[in-house]
Amino acid sequence: MDKPLTILHTEASCGWGGQEIRILTEMAGMNARGHRTILVCPPEANIYREGKARGLEVYALPIGRKRLPGLLALRNWLKQNPVDVINTHSSTDSWLAALACKMLRNAAPIVRTRHISAPINNKASTRWLYQDATCFIVTTGEKLRETLMQENGYAGQRIQSIPTGIDTQRFVPGDKYQARQRLGLSLDVPTLGILATLRSWKGHNYLLQALKTLPSDVQLLIVGDGPRREQLGEMVKELGLTDRVKFAGNQDNVVPWLQAMDIFVLPSYANEGVPQSIMQAMLVGLPVVSTPVGSIAEIVSDGETGLIVQPEQVDPLAAAIRRLLGDRELAERMGEAGRERAVSRFSLDIMVEKMERVFRQAKGEQLLPPRRILHINVTRIGDTLLATPVIRALATRYPNAELTCLGHPKRVEVLEHLPFVREVGSITKKTAIWQGWLPGKRWDLAIVHGFDEALVRYALRVSDRVVAFHQADEQLNRRLYRAIRRPELDSVPAVDVQLPLAKIIGVEPDGRYLSYQVSDAERSVAQGRLLAAGVNDRDPLVGMVVESFPTKPYRNWPISHFVETAQRTLGQFPNAHFVLLGGELPADKVAQVRSALRDRVTVLAGQLSLRESGAVMSLLDLYIGVDTGPTHLAGALGIPMISLYHCMHRGRWLAPREHSKLVVIEHPASDVECSAQHSMAEISVDTVMPHVSALLEAKFA
């Protein structure tokens, strides 16, 4: 295991905002990983009081200004309290730390975090501070990094963009009407919101002017406080907006305020990195209207997760807000896309992991790449396939490592023949109890999916480092190399639930598509089986999986609908042939299909092994199926496919990703109305047939 670090944070600012919140959050995250973090700051600073209240190690020093007493105090403190690395955050404390370290032998390296986009001059003294006195620079956005490289000429290999991480378990979508009722707000009024310190460059005045042009029933929540509070209050009165604007002030818990909003607006015109408030709003599922200042455009994609307008212009700002207020579907779609992006890119664990690597790099530690990697995922067919982007990412990041995958004895075979996997084996939580007790570690790194403690304990016995989701046993979590909170199900696509296990160790997946490999021998056998059944390889071959899990029959599309779909398909493509795949079917369903389709159907359901089914599916021209393991397999094969999803298990979460020939058909019931009582029969054959025709015509027309 890597030796824990002692990390000193310095902060001279007395303000309170995203910068100070990031420092305290990062410290808590590092402490949770077993490191020791310390903060020194002026006694009058807000962060001093907040740090103490959160139980962090905080010391008061007179470093609020660039003066000799502060320099000497910091120098003496460092002499008496050796640390491994120093992380500075503002101009004043960066200068004091740099000069103090010059006065000491064997001083700790300095990492400078740049939180805002304010320009840096190119004076000789400033270049010394950033290039000589500082070991590494962290920016909160990629645009800030590029600016330092292009305008200041700083070396890119010594600068890394690490956006601020947000607690994805705390900032979640909620019932806006309940939130408004709880906060004493009007329930049915369109509500805009801004969460920011009341400073000039945050653009509150432009937002108020825009509000004046919007319908009179639109209200605005201003959350936060600051030096512009009085001026903004006067402006509200002058514009006649007193009844439409609520100043909420600083809030210890901003989540309900965000949940009460319909649209989040931040019209900043200067000094931004990646604002935490925008990421918090995205996690709550809000569409965002903002400006391309700093690195905002790196998280708010115009037209996808929000709307970007030019700063300091009222009319475009009002037009963007008006557009979202008038198109609820667009606003909801942007909110969902924003949450998906925020969860996958801006979690606390990802930020802290990246900062830890920076600190170790600054200290001069060499993190050796693993030579032998173990991947454990004991799940169903679909969930095993959903882990393949993680496996593929590990193999890409460490091409010389030997990669072994262990899974459920009946499902791990879906990983056979993958070119990036060296060995496939089986394990269960019962057999894991008895394995791995011989001395010595077989693997350098192990990745464990799920929450089976027996598997995690096995991994700890056989691997030097283990990465897993947070387990129920906190003592077990402390033994892990990395423990990460799993994203909530049905809050992000299913494949994204697994990806943090790779990202937490700096391994970035190359995509979210699933991987499955059919061998030449398997394909040859499948071709022979179909030929024996009278299937001509020049005619359309359509595979169908008509049943989901036995315990969830409400997810099944009626067999009569499948039969009608096949019959209508034969009306357009008389030579088409149908293959029933998946698990064993009831005799009455088989009889119904054979009676209707006669020699145009081959029933293989329940007759093939998993690998044999995959080989047959690789030959299909079209797949039609309900939500089950074979549907994930079809997605991994990349074949043209139509997937039918019940409203309790939406395709937007479960369907394959990055699949160019996929049609997802959702149950028409709304999420609010949905229950297991809703029949899949509500998806009509008329809904499915146009997609069947289009996908087959693309190949056979």
Phi, psi and omega in degrees: 000146178291144180292135178300149181257155168251116188243125177259125172258136175240140179212119182267341184291145176259001181283183178217121181189203184300325180297312182292323179296319179298317181302310183293322179294316179296319178299315180297320179295319178293320177300320180295336178271005177096002178274167174250124178242143183226144176238131169243138184198168178295147181296335182273357184287144177299325183293335177296311181294317181293320179298316177298317182297332181270005177077020180271162181276108187230137177234141180265125175226151182281065185250023181287342180223161180278077182229160184300317180302321178293319179298312181293322179296317180291320179298315180294322179296316180295325179295323182273344184227080180300140177230167181274326182205149178245131178246110180263157189228342180228169183299311185298309182291334176294316178295315182296318180294318181297315180290323178297319180293329177295338182268002184239151171276144176053043180292153180289150176292153181251131171250124181258120176263124177258116185264341187232170184261012178302138183294152177250129180289165182253030175296155181300320181295319180292321178295324176297317182299315186274333186256327183257310184285333182260133180278322186209148179241132174247130173249159180269004177202156183292326180295323177296320178297314181297323179297316179297326180284315187278318185269332181251348177075022180283148183292127184295330182289348178255013180230135177223138176271121178227096180300153178296136179270144181241148179288102184287346177275337181269316182269099184225157176299150179216178178282110186294330181288321175295319179298317181294320178297318180297326184266000179074034181256162176297137190279318189253027182256130175305129191235121172264160178208151174223136177237107184190154171298140184281076176246159186300316188287354176284346172081023179303321183297323178291324178294320178295319178295322177294319180301324181301330183270352183272164179308148189291348180270001180276128179249161183231131173256124177249106182257126182128170180218171180161187187293343182265010185301313183294315181297320180292325176298318178294322180295321178300317179294316182297326182274357180070037184249015187305321183279353185248356183236131176241122173272111183271345182071187176291140181231130176296327179236105183270353186303308181298328178294318176294319181295338180279349186271155170263323183220138176257133184234131174221091185272050182298152177233005179192166166057037179249147167255250169245099186300131177297325184298324178293316180296322177296317179296319179296320178296329178282351177091025181265140167290149187240137169245121182207195185236164181275036183275142181059232180250023181300319182293349176285338180249331178258103178274119184301123180087352181246304179249358180174194180235133179254129178235160179289142183290158174061030177228120186286314187298311177299325179296314179296321181296320179295316179296316181298323180297316181288324177295329183270353182227086184297322181297317178298316180298316180295319180296318178294321178298317179295317179295323179294317179296317180302316180293317183296318180297318186282339187239340191232041178277160177300317184298320180295315180300311184294321177300315181293320178295322179298319179295323177297314181298319179292322177296318179297323180286346178094010179284143177255114178272104184291135177293144180293143177264333181226123185240135177247131178239124183239124179210097183261091185215184177288177183304308184299314181291330174296317178292326180296342178274352184296329174299326176292314180299314180297321180295319178298317181294324179289319181290325181236074187296339181266000181276151173271120187251120178247135179242128175246137180209187180297139183305330183267355185232341185295342181296344177295344180266356180294147177073001174296129187294342183260005178249126181280319186214142178238134179216174183244152177200152172228168180293338177282313180290334181297333181299329186259001185253158172080021183268349178291147181295153179099148180256126181275335185233152178274329184215136175232137175246125183238123175272159172081193188229030176273104185301328180300323179290320179295317179294323175299314180300321179295330179285331189250354184229146178293322182229138181231130176247130182205169172288157177303127178265169180292331182272108182295327176297323176295320179300323181292340178275346182282149174293317174218131174239125186234142177285130180285136176301149179296137175296150182060025171242338176219161174306146186304324181293331181286343177297328184273332190301327180302336179296331175274318185295331183294340177250021174080017179259113183264119178299148180273001179167172182251009177287150181271157183240135173208142185233123174263129180282160178300320181295318179297318180295321179297317178297318180296319178298319178295321180296317180290324178297320179295333179275004178085020181272125177270124185290358177266353182258157180300131178244118185244123177263144179228137169240113193260351181229143175267210180293142178303329181280353182228061183295340180296346179275357183277134171282137184305141180298329178297327178291320177298316181298314180297320177300316180296317181296318180290329176294319178297332176296329178266325183232083187300338182266005181296150177231143185244142179234125175269123183240183179096201181285173181298137183255151174301147184301323182294325177291317178299316181297321181295319180291315182293323179296323183278324189252345176050241186280004180265011179224143173238125182262110177246001181300128179080001184251350186243151170286169180302313181294322179295320177298317179299322180293317177296318181297329180294343181264356184289149171266340178202140175239134175233123184202162174270176184289109178193178184306312179302332178293320173297322180296317176299321177297321179292329179282343177075020181279157175303134187207152175236122183245133182250128186234136175285156183292341177277351181218077191292144176295335180296339176260326193254341184291154176304148179254156176055045180242112189284342184243036182252135171243121178259126178244115182267148173300138186289345182295145178286161179298326182290319184280337195299143172203172178295346179285344178286125183275144175292348176299342178291345169274112187276159174296326178299330178289325186277322190301320179302325180286323175301311181299314183296316183290322179284322178296330179299336181251328190244357181294000000 
